[in-house]
């Protein structure tokens, strides 16, 4: 099957404002990516160009060596790398076998550049999430 | 443009990558390269994306090749003279069947988009979409394998440097053993031979994948190449230089007593 299942992406808050047609366009760009338990998927400070949505399994998040949180199905990580070319902000490790769907910068950027409506909706949602993260 | 061609028909670096074209050229020049296929970057990406037609195309084409397979990336900008992605992109040894290839290709495609590979791309100023072509070859089960530099990559001296160990050459490439070390002069005379400390060998498993086998004590410090094999390697180095030019980095293996060339690329670092 080509692309991520729509029902997996519907659980992702980042995509909550997209209509079914827009979601289907993004879904086609995702590729399956599975990790064995214990794999370091993202290393804080390294470069990166992929964003992942978890379909099954759990991952741990740590920042500067300190455990921060656990991620499960429907949650995601690495989204900042879709937008900038900066270093990863946390380390993500597969706490179990982890079935994910990955989207790369190279696939995401042309879609957003070609479709301002999708880009604007994602930007609004990210701004909202930033406010939430700052406790405002 | 054919998305999958026999290795000997791989001629365009922009389609099949430098590794595939190098091996294809070596085959056309009669060098002893194991047979295989070259898959284009767009085909590998289509397989990674779950395109069922692309998966079927790969499985049907590769059915002509004896399994198991060694699957290596041949990314379009890989193995340039100034930079090498060799350590960043995945190689999968002993993929047991053609039906297992799509999953192997997906893993290799993602290895080129991993954080480690992206960090390397940023470091060398190539933050751009990787095009991941792939080489699929019949996997050998070598008695001995390793690397050969046609010029000493550390000192720049005009001499052959050979590092060798038992089993698959990945034990040498991945640094799992202290390999046997040989220096040959331009005429093939052995200047130096130093046994390594080879406690393990990587062997193919019948079910697919590989295993690290603990070696018996008598093999740990025993030289794994004799004079006749060193002479064969020297002859191979001469032929590779004649075909591809000087300063080559070879991967090779002796399987069932025959010498095979697995890779021939430009040396990327030199002390000279």
Interface residues (C-beta under 8 A of the other chain):
Chain A: X1 X2 X3 X31 X32 X33 X41 X42 X43 X46 X47 X48 X49 X50 X85 X88 X102 X104 X106
Chain B: X48 X49 X50 X51 X52 X106 X109 X110 X113 X114 X115 X116 X118 X119 X121 X122 X127 X128 X129
